[in-house]
Amino acid sequence: MQSKEIVLNIEALEFEGKGVAHFEGKVYFVAGGVPGDVVKCKIKKSRKSYAEAEIIEILRPSGKRIVPLCKHFGVCGGCRLQHIGYEDQLQYKQKAVEDALRHIGGLSEAKVLPIIGADNIFHYRNKMEFTFSDKKWLLEEDKLSETIFKDSFGLGLHIPNRYDKVLDIEKCWLQNEVFNRILNLTRDFVKEQKLSVYSNKTHEGYLRHLMIRTSAYSGEIMINLVTSTHNLEVMDRYTEHIIKNVPEVTTVVNNVTTRMSKVAIGEEEKVYYGNGYILEKLGKCLFKISANSFFQTNTEQAAKLYDLVKDYSNFKNTDVVYDLYCGTGSIAIYISDYVKEVIGIELVESAVNDARKNVELNNIKNCIFIQGDLKEILTSKDFKKSGIKPDIVILDPPRSGVHPTVLKVVSDVRPRIITYVSCNPTTLSRDLKILSQSEYQVLFIQPVDMFPQTYHIESIAVLESLK
Ligand SMILES: C[S@@+](CC[C@H](N)C(=O)[O-])C[C@H]1O[C@@H](n2cnc3c(N)ncnc32)[C@H](O)[C@@H]1O
């Protein structure tokens, strides 16, 4: 049966960058729609209160539309906003924060400062993770070509909502040219050597992920090949091939993982070339980053973000600071010169180990790190007994936001200032509402664009105790 065709006027963008339109009492989400577009669409999925539609023809393009640079745009899930000019992307992100605060947080009075944009809107990522797949996503033109159709090997990024399919990526505009060369060389090498690819269904096969990272400070480049088993011979050949063809590469490592999850983290690591890490610098702080360490993926914007955290928190040199959800301690280290002491708490053991090493590397004496689940640590007898009262609390949770128990403990210990760094305006608004009900006043929210071309939005909210 042919699905119905309708004409829609795109009015706005929803939080994942899809166009929003209304028609006959229903809200429509249109992938690739830009506010101001008039589009002919096919209905893909229809529910009681909403529907998803696909553009068949743009009848009248919006003035905000630009031609995306990337040939993978529209299929790849990475850059959903590449068809919108950068100034308009920023306006969309600004409005998304304001809307979330009003609708979810009930904070229509909260002051949202103008978003801070990025100078580099392409090639800004310092780390990319690609997946090897035996189930390449086939484009329409591929299906017409018998040779490509038969060859189902792919190395690239996942298709949105299709974790079993990978789009073969030839050039990604978020990474630099050397990364593109490494990606294509690796693909050719694997094809030539007829290496097997790990299957998520059978759990057989060798190659799982290719991770590449670089340092804006030292220019060092790391390749991390994640595989299901050790194969010294293949790794030696791959390393030789890479070093010969891409002399910019400074270290090659192999992480081996037997885990079924699709995360590019290994259980065992072997270094095949170089020292196994890259050296990065933010402000005057150095960071040794190994294959499995977490580090902000946009170095230039990370430095801006951390400077804002430092300035907005208004530190005194007598302040005791909690850095909660501290990762590898980069915020703690960055601010350590301006305060008396920082206590960082983080769930992941390897991140805490990195934090401790980075403290040593920078010869810092006033940061300590505790490993564990924040909720359990903050409510444990030992922690309470220690009687350490923070003057300032920095929160930088994952997308799911701060656990309610953690929010309760934080507001009970009454820091003067809470500086909340968030990568999700929805959970930020929810948590700010809770904190403002505990006699904290939201002074302002500062959005910062860490991820141009994508719909991701970072913000810093600053709260002051009213008691
Ligand atoms: C957005 S990252 C923050 C990274 C760090 N502040 C930085 O700028 O590099 C969030 C961190 O929260 C940690 N995390 C998630 N759930 C946690 C929990 N229940 N307890 C403690 N840490 C947790 C994650 O492992 C991750 O390192």
The ligand as an ORCA input file, in Angstrom:
! r2SCAN-3c Opt
* xyz 0 1
  C      30.452     14.156     31.477
  S      31.621     13.108     32.208
  C      32.523     14.255     33.157
  C      33.940     14.304     32.824
  C      34.864     15.322     33.444
  N      34.274     16.251     34.346
  C      35.595     16.046     32.312
  O      35.351     17.225     32.059
  O      36.433     15.390     31.673
  C      30.644     12.292     33.420
  C      31.396     11.342     34.314
  O      30.501     10.826     35.303
  C      30.913      9.503     35.626
  N      29.792      8.836     36.313
  C      28.658      8.363     35.764
  N      27.852      7.861     36.702
  C      28.478      8.017     37.899
  C      28.142      7.686     39.244
  N      26.995      7.085     39.547
  N      29.019      7.994     40.215
  C      30.193      8.618     39.917
  N      30.563      8.952     38.652
  C      29.722      8.650     37.654
  C      31.285      8.941     34.271
  O      32.123      7.825     34.394
  C      31.975     10.137     33.602
  O      33.366     10.106     33.820
*
